[in-house]
Amino acid sequence: MVFDCVTNNGDHTLVAPAMDGCTQLLYTNGPSAGTITFTGFAAGYDTKELNTIYGNKFMIEIMRLAGVSTYRVKALQDPDPRYEDKIVPKVLWRPEPPGPTES
């Protein structure tokens, strides 16, 4: 597994890896952040979380197994309030407490 920190200071492309493995990239948007394009991947998830707002951070996980490459994006800041009405709240499942035991 490879870990790296990257500053987004302009449009660029992430290319699918040539060898099997996993990479974690911590992206921080710089003052001239640009669009990140993904190429050569079989599938990608959560790219809607990417933006070009200065200072925003994202974790991008790139995986390749048996020649199949995928990626996943996770925003590390609060969601943009302009889109609050489109955010589905996370509901945690909580088991019911046990009832009284019969003796």
N, C-alpha and C positions, 0 to 999 in steps of 0.2 A: 504494500500500500504506500502511495506517495502522497505527501501533504505539501501544499504550497500556498503562498499569498500572492494575489495579483491585484494591481490597480487598473481599473478600466478608465483609460484616458482617450478613448476613440473607438470607432467601429472596428471590429475584428471578428475572426472566425475561429471557433473551436472545432478541430477535426477529430474524428473518431480515432482511437489509438490503434496502432498496428499490432500490438501484442496484448494477450490477456493480462488483466490486472485491474486495480481499482485506484482512482486518484480523487482526492478531496481538494478542491480549490476554494479558498476564502477570497471572494471578490469584494473590493471596495470601490465604489464609484468616485472617480476623481472629478475635478472641476470641468473637464471636457468629455465626460463619459459618453460613450456611443453604444450603438446596438451590437449585441453579441449574437452571431449567427452560428448555428450548429450544422455540421455537414458530415455525412457518412454514417450516421447513427440509425439503428433499426427503430428506435422509439425514444421519446423524450417526455418528461413530465414537468408540469408546473412552470413553464416558461412565461406564463402570464404574470408571474411574480417579479420578473426582471423589469427594471426601470433605469433611467439615467439620472436620477436625483442625486446630487452631490452628497457624499457621505454615507449613502445607503450601502448595506452589506448583504452579501448573498453567499450561501454555501452551495457549490456545484459539485455533485458527485458523479464521476464518470466511471462506468464499469464496462469491462469486456470479458466475456466468458465464452469459450468455444467459438470464437470469431464473431460473436454477436455483441454489438456495442449499444449501450443505453446511457442516458444521463438523467439526473434529477436536480431541480433547483429549489432551494428553500430560502425565502426572504428572512433576514434576521432583524427586521424592524417591524413596528406596528403596521398593519395594513393602511393603505392610503384612505383617508376619511371620505374622499370623493366617491369611493366604491363601497362604503359601509353597508348599504342596503343590499348588496350582492354577496355579502359574506355570510356563510352558513356557520352559526355558532357551534362549537364543539361541545357535545354533551357526553359527559363521562357516565358510564354505566355503574350504578351502585347497587349492590345486592341488598335485598330486603333484610333487615335484621331478623334473627331467628325469633320466632314467637315463643310464648311461654311453653315450657315443657310440661307434659302431663306425667303425673307420677301415679 
